[in-house]
Amino acid sequence: MATDGNGLLYVATLLGIQVCDSEGRVVAIINRPEQAGPELGPISGVAFGGTDHQYLYVVVGNEVFRRHLVRKPPQP
């Protein structure tokens, strides 16, 4: 699991990465990386990185995948 600056929770599940709001409602599902075939197994970890935490890193098996996210800045 990982949280972003807007308070959204990113959870690795069998469906992909479920994005939940502060109330726990699923507001989006990010598909697992296309390059991560089923033989690699499920998503085992997520984390943010990059200058403004604009990249979501996903661990599947022995592989790490990176996805650029376009997100609104945190609300004051």
C-alpha positions in Angstrom: 0.0 0.0 0.0 1.0 3.6 -0.6 -0.7 7.0 -0.1 -0.3 10.1 -2.2 -0.3 13.7 -1.2 -4.1 14.0 -1.8 -4.8 11.3 0.7 -5.6 8.6 -1.8 -4.6 5.0 -0.9 -3.1 2.7 -3.5 -3.6 -1.0 -2.7 -2.1 -3.9 -4.6 -4.8 -6.5 -5.3 -5.5 -9.3 -7.7 -7.6 -6.9 -9.8 -4.7 -4.4 -10.1 -4.0 -1.4 -8.0 -7.2 -0.2 -6.3 -7.2 3.5 -5.5 -9.3 4.4 -2.5 -10.5 7.7 -1.1 -10.3 8.7 2.5 -13.7 7.0 3.2 -12.3 3.7 1.9 -14.3 3.7 -1.4 -12.6 2.4 -4.5 -12.5 5.4 -6.9 -10.3 3.8 -9.6 -8.4 0.6 -10.5 -5.1 0.8 -12.3 -4.5 -2.4 -14.4 -1.3 -4.4 -13.7 1.5 -3.7 -16.2 0.9 -5.4 -19.5 4.5 -6.6 -19.6 3.9 -8.4 -16.3 2.7 -11.8 -17.5 0.7 -14.1 -15.2 3.8 -16.2 -14.6 5.3 -13.4 -12.5 2.5 -13.7 -10.0 0.5 -11.0 -8.3 1.5 -7.4 -7.6 3.4 -7.5 -4.3 4.2 -3.9 -3.7 3.5 -0.3 -4.7 5.5 2.9 -3.9 5.8 6.5 -5.1 9.0 8.1 -6.4 10.4 10.8 -8.6 10.8 14.5 -8.1 7.2 15.2 -7.1 6.2 11.6 -6.5 4.8 11.6 -10.0 5.8 8.0 -10.6 4.1 4.9 -9.2 6.4 1.9 -8.9 4.9 -1.6 -8.9 6.6 -4.8 -8.0 5.5 -8.0 -9.7 7.6 -11.1 -9.1 11.3 -10.0 -9.6 10.4 -7.1 -11.8 9.8 -3.4 -11.0 7.5 -1.3 -13.3 7.1 2.4 -13.3 4.1 4.4 -14.4 3.8 8.2 -14.7 0.7 9.5 -12.9 -1.0 12.8 -13.7 -2.5 14.0 -10.5 -3.8 17.2 -9.1 -1.6 18.9 -6.5 -2.7 18.4 -2.9 -5.5 20.6 -1.8 -4.7 22.9 1.1 
